[in-house]
Amino acid sequence: MPWRVIACGDEIWHVEPVAERPAYDRCWHLVLSFRGTSGGMRDQAFWAQYPIEATSKSALFLQADRIPDAALSHLLVERRL
């Protein structure tokens, strides 16, 4: 089950959060996976960094849960242009 489902026009996208921590950094960074599941975007996918970081994965995912769907839709449209 996806973390979030975002509708963009007639396309449906599943969004999943991922925590990434570079070797040189003590903070975890949020990366979002977008996967198209309908229309012309079926089986299309991309990754996008989101400007959230935290010192623990749990704190990162708590912040991610507060991201409004409108911000995810905006990121999706911005990335696809």
C-alpha positions in Angstrom: 0.0 0.0 0.0 1.4 3.4 -1.0 2.1 6.1 1.6 0.2 8.6 -0.4 -1.8 8.5 -3.6 -1.7 11.8 -5.7 -4.0 12.5 -8.6 -2.6 14.8 -11.3 -5.2 15.3 -14.0 -6.2 11.9 -15.2 -3.0 10.2 -13.8 -2.6 8.5 -10.5 0.8 8.5 -8.8 1.9 6.5 -5.7 4.3 8.2 -3.4 6.7 6.5 -1.0 9.1 8.3 1.4 12.7 7.1 1.8 15.3 8.1 4.3 18.8 8.7 2.9 21.9 9.5 4.9 25.1 10.4 3.1 28.3 9.0 4.7 29.6 12.5 5.4 26.4 13.8 7.1 24.8 13.0 10.5 21.4 13.9 9.3 18.8 11.8 7.4 17.4 13.4 4.2 13.9 12.8 2.8 13.7 11.4 -0.8 10.3 10.7 -2.4 9.6 8.0 -4.9 6.9 8.8 -7.4 5.4 5.9 -9.4 2.8 6.4 -12.1 0.0 3.8 -12.0 -2.5 4.9 -14.6 -2.8 6.6 -18.0 0.3 7.4 -20.0 2.4 7.3 -16.9 1.8 3.7 -16.0 5.2 2.1 -14.9 6.9 5.5 -15.0 8.9 6.4 -11.9 11.3 9.1 -10.6 12.9 10.1 -7.3 12.9 13.6 -5.9 14.7 15.0 -2.8 12.4 17.0 -0.5 13.9 19.7 1.8 13.5 17.9 5.1 16.2 16.5 7.3 16.5 15.1 10.8 18.9 13.4 13.0 16.8 10.2 13.2 14.7 8.3 10.7 11.6 8.4 12.9 11.8 12.2 13.2 12.2 12.4 9.5 9.2 10.3 8.8 7.1 12.3 11.3 7.9 15.5 9.4 7.1 13.8 6.1 3.7 12.9 7.4 3.0 16.6 7.7 3.6 17.4 4.0 0.3 18.4 2.5 -0.9 16.6 -0.6 -0.8 20.0 -2.5 3.0 20.2 -1.9 3.4 16.7 -3.3 1.3 17.6 -6.3 3.3 20.7 -6.9 6.6 18.8 -6.8 5.1 16.2 -9.2 4.1 18.9 -11.7 7.3 20.7 -11.3 9.4 17.6 -11.9 7.5 16.5 -14.9 7.8 19.8 -16.8 
